[in-house]
Amino acid sequence: MSPSPSLSPTPLPTPSRVAPSSTRSPSAPATRPVAAVAYPERGSGSFTEVTTGGKVLGTAGTLRRFRVAVEGGTGQNVGAFAAEVDAVLGDSRSWVAGRSLRLQRVPKGEAAEFTIYLATPATSERMCAVGGLNTEGYTSCRLPGQVIINLARWLTAVPDYGAPVSTYRAYAINHEVGHQLGQGHEACPAPGSPAPVMQQQTYGLKGCLANAWPYLAGRRHSGPAIP
């Protein structure tokens, strides 16, 4: 086994008050999911970043660097979260499949375009609200330079998703990182087809099937743009 990455606490970031590129989300569903596992609603408010870097993900295009951090009190291991993020973003169906960009996780202290945070519902809601998004502690969000993954969704996904939690996790990472890469929301293209990764699948599949990936069979899978 390789050694666990060393950890270093990081204070709660203060997002810039810049309008987020993603559109304001609709209200959260009235029916909340029943948690398959327990999770805290609130954490410490400070984050631990992985202090080791990862390999370059993808084979061609501009290199875009990111960091990974986990809120204290979540019960989640930051090294394990970083490894899962790397696995998702390095998959042949992820954004790197377009060969216009490569991605690389860098350690704390090195320059990066964005940070991927795993945060409790209360903390994620507070962070997203600074950028003008009302998540009601339910959804993940993206602000300039910050991809904020809601711990509750990470652990329990959403009702009636029709796919394993691992699929939802890959969707959440690809969706929010997609916003950081300049992608907007898309709609279900046709009943029974895979949902575009930029569809707001958290709020229902609208006749589509759960899908975590922007590229399917080597081609970009998309739907009608939502203004």
Stockholm file with secondary structure:
# STOCKHOLM 1.0

chainA/1-227         MSPSPSLSPTPLPTPSRVAPSSTRSPSAPATRPVAAVAYPERGSGSFTEVTTGGKVLGTAGTLRRFRVAVEGGTGQNVGAFAAEVDAVLGDSRSWVAGRSLRLQRVPKGEAAEFTIYLATPATSERMCAVGGLNTEGYTSCRLPGQVIINLARWLTAVPDYGAPVSTYRAYAINHEVGHQLGQGHEACPAPGSPAPVMQQQTYGLKGCLANAWPYLAGRRHSGPAIP
#=GR chainA/1-227 SS CCCCCCEEEECCCCCCSCCCSSCCCCCCCSSCCCCSSCCCSCCCSCEEEECSCCCCBSSSSEEEEEEEEEETTSCCCHHHHHHHHHHHHTSTTSGGGGSSEEEEECCTTSCCSEEEEEECHHHHHHHHHHTTCCCTTTSCEEETTEEEEEHHHHHHCCTTCCSCHHHHHHHHHHHHHHHHTTCCCBCCCSTTSBCCTTSCGGGCCTTCBCCCCSEETTEECCCCBCC
#=GC SS_cons         CCCCCCEEEECCCCCCSCCCSSCCCCCCCSSCCCCSSCCCSCCCSCEEEECSCCCCBSSSSEEEEEEEEEETTSCCCHHHHHHHHHHHHTSTTSGGGGSSEEEEECCTTSCCSEEEEEECHHHHHHHHHHTTCCCTTTSCEEETTEEEEEHHHHHHCCTTCCSCHHHHHHHHHHHHHHHHTTCCCBCCCSTTSBCCTTSCGGGCCTTCBCCCCSEETTEECCCCBCC
//
